Structures are given as C-alpha cells and as structure tokens.
C-alpha cells in the first residue's frame, strides 16, 4: 500500500466526508511554501480520495 493511500485512509477515518477538503487545504499550504515534492504527495492523496484509487471500507 502506497504512502498516499495510507494517508488517504487515515484522513477518511479522521475526517470522513471532509477528507478531500482537508487534503486540498494541506496541498495549498505546501504549494504556498513552494514545496513541489510535498505538493506532489498531496496531489496523490487527493487523487486517492477523489475516487481514482480510494481505499474501500468504512470511514469510521
């Protein structure tokens, strides 16, 4: 399981339906700092949360 999928799953557990919004906010923060590597990570997390590779199961 990739790190992005693990982070996406954790965000789903913690924030439920708001997980994608939280990931987007974090992506904006690192983008504002100019951290391209971290932005790529958060873009991968957002892709997982948006349905292209999102982990299955309850969002407890």
C-alpha positions in Angstrom: 0.0 0.0 0.0 1.5 3.3 -1.0 2.0 6.2 1.4 -0.6 8.3 -0.4 -3.2 5.6 0.0 -2.3 5.2 3.7 -2.6 8.9 4.3 -5.9 9.0 2.4 -7.3 6.2 4.5 -6.2 8.0 7.7 -7.9 11.2 6.6 -11.1 9.3 5.8 -11.1 7.8 9.3 -10.4 11.1 10.9 -12.5 13.5 8.8 -15.0 11.3 6.9 -16.6 13.2 4.0 -14.3 16.2 4.6 -11.1 14.3 4.0 -10.7 15.6 0.4 -11.2 19.2 1.6 -8.5 18.7 4.3 -6.1 17.2 1.8 -6.7 20.1 -0.6 -6.0 22.6 2.2 -2.8 20.9 3.1 -1.8 20.9 -0.6 -2.4 24.6 -0.8 -0.3 25.2 2.3 2.7 23.3 0.8 2.2 24.9 -2.6 2.3 28.4 -0.9 5.7 27.3 0.6 7.0 26.3 -2.8 7.5 22.6 -1.7 7.0 20.8 -5.0 7.7 17.3 -3.6 5.1 17.7 -0.8 2.6 19.1 -3.3 3.1 16.0 -5.4 2.4 13.8 -2.4 -0.8 15.7 -1.5 -1.9 15.6 -5.2 -1.6 11.8 -5.0 -3.6 11.8 -1.7 -6.3 13.9 -3.3 -6.4 11.5 -6.3 -7.0 8.6 -4.0 -9.8 10.5 -2.2 -11.5 11.6 -5.4 -12.2 8.0 -6.4 -9.2 7.1 -8.5 -7.7 4.6 -6.1 -9.5 5.5 -2.9 -9.4 2.8 -0.2 -12.6 0.8 0.3 -14.3 0.4 3.6 -16.0 2.3 6.3 -14.7 5.8 7.2 -15.1 5.3 10.9 
